[in-house]
Amino acid sequence: MGSKVDVKVVLLGKEYSGKTSLVERYLHHRFNDNCPYQNTIGAAFGANKVTVGNKCVTLGIWDTAGSERYEAMSRIYYRGAKGAVVCYDLTDRTSFDRAKFWVNELKTYESNCKIYLCGTKCDIVQHDKKLRKVDYHMTTDYADEIGGKVFETSSKTGHNVDEVFYEIAQDYTKEEDFAKNAEEDHILQLQDSPQKHSQCCGLR
């Protein structure tokens, strides 16, 4: 890949939770309803540029394996990640329980990584509310608890997919601006200090 990655993003979650479909929709604008499910082995990588204001941010996206037997391998991919999209299937409560496992992992081993909870397959639960197994208010309460954000997406229709990744890029630029301003303030303080000290000594 020719361009430098600004933000490492990792997708985590149980198998069948819709991680690969989310990435496919975001990067390639496609959804194959007839394609049989295939386990991601290890991780798959893709990148996309996002414009936030007057800045261009390159997201490097790692789609990790959902199967528990690849759990140790997934840990390799979230190291150094600035954003984690933790996916769960809105029609499968156990997938949300598994999402909590990954949140705990991130809090323990990659505490500076921002967490974006992503409920997938929202087109299914919109069509038939009885199929929803993960309550929206429960997820927002949990997000408040962990300092994360919640999105409900559909890779089939594209609903909210771009918004997840744009939010990650936007949060990154805000942090960069904050760090830059803090650094500039620190430099100004250092430059001002000798001058104030000199004036003070001159009055004695």
N, C-alpha and C positions, 0 to 999 in steps of 0.2 A: 504494500500500500504506500502510495507516494506521500500523502499528507500526514502530518503529526496528529496523533490523537490527543485532544485536550482533556476529555473526560472518559474514564473507564467506567462502563456500565455493565453490571452483571444481572442476568435473569436467573432467579432461583424459584424453586417450587416443586411440588409433587409431580410425578409423571401423569400425563393426561390433563395437566392444569392449563394448557394452552400457551406455553412459553414460545414454542417454535412458530406457532400460527401467528402470534403477536408480532414476532420479529419479521416473519414473511410479509405480513400486511404492512408493517412500517417501512421496511427497506425496499420491498419489491411490489407493493400495492396489489397483492394477490392473495386469494384464499381458495384452496382446493378442497371442496367439501367431499369429493369422492375418493380422495387419496387415503389409503389405509394408514393407520397410526404407525409411526416408526420412532423407536427410542433414539434420542440423541446420545451418541457415544462420546464421552468426554465433554467437549464443548464445541460450538460452532461460532465463528467470528464474522461480524459485519460492521460496516462503518457508515455514518451519514453526517452531512454537514447541516447545521441548523443556524439560521440567522436570528439573532436576538438584538433588536435595536440596530446599531451600526457594527455589531460584532458577529463574526462567523465562528461557530463552535463545532468542532468535530467530535462526535460521540463514537467511541469504540465499544461495540456491544457484544458481550459474550453470552451466548445461550447455552446454559449448562444442562447436563443430564439430570432428569428427575428421579431416576431409580435410586433407591437407597444404597444399592451396591456400588454406586459411583459417588457416594457422599464425600469420601475423603478427597476424591479428585476435584469435586466442586469447590472445596476449600482453597485449592490452588488458584482458581479463577477469580474469587472475590477479593484476593489480596490486592490492596492498593486501589480498590474500586471507590469512586467518589459517589456513585449512585447504585442502588440495588432495587430492581423491580421484582418484588416478591409476589408471585402469581398464585392465585387459587381459583378453583372452578366454582362459580356461584351455585351450581347444582350438586356440589359434593362437599358436605361439611368437613369431612376428614382432610380435605385439601387445605382448608383454612387452619386446621390444627397443625398441619405440616408447615404451613407458612409461618406460624408462630415459632416453630423449631428454628427456621432459618433466620428469623429476626433475632432470636436469642444468640445464635451463632455470630451474627454480625455485631451485636452489642458487645459480645465477649472478645472477639478477635479483630474486628474492624470498626471500632466505635465511631470513627469520623465519617463513615459512609452514610449518606442520607438514604432513607428507606421510603419507597413508594409502593404501597399495597395495591395490587392490581387484581380486581375480580374480573374474571374472563367469562365469556359466553353470555353476556347480558341480553343478547337478542333472544336466547331461549327462555329466560325468565320473564322477559317482557311479553313474550307470546303466551306464556302460561305461568302465572305467578305461583301456582302450586309447586312448581319445580324448583323454586328458590329454596336453598337450604342454608344460605349464609345471609344473615340479616344485615342490612346496610348500616343501621345505627350501631350495631355491635362492632362493626369494623371501624366506624369513625371514632367510637369511644376508645377502641384499642389503639388507633392511630394517634389520638391525643396523648394516650399513656406513654407511647414510645417515641413521640416526636416525629411521626411519619405523616404521609399524605395518602389519601384514598382515591382511586379511580375505578370505575366499572366500565369495562370495554367489551367490544365485540370485534373479533378479527374477521368475522364474516361480513359485517356491514361497514367496518372501519370506525365505528363509533368510539370516540375518545382515545383512539390509538395514538395519533399524532400528538395529542395533548399531553400524554404521559411523558414523552421524550422531550417535548418542548419545555415542559416544567423543569425537567432535569437540567437542560441547557440554561434556562433562565435562572435557576437557583445557583448554578455554577458561576454565571456572570456576576450575579449579585455578590457572591462571596469574593470573587476576584476584585471587584470594585471596592468592596469593604477593606480587603487586605491592602490594596494599593493606596487607598486614602489613609489608612492607619500608618502605613510606611512613610507616606509623604508628611503626615503630621509629626511623626517621630523625627524625621530628618529636619523639619523646621524647628522643632524644639531643641535639637542638638545645635543647630546653627544659631539660635537665639541665646542659648545659655552662656557662651563666652562673652557675648556683647553685654548682657545684663551684669555678669560678674565684673567686667571691666568698668562699667559705669559705677557700680557699687564701690569698687576699690578706689575710684577716682574721687569719691566724695569724702573719703576718710582723711 
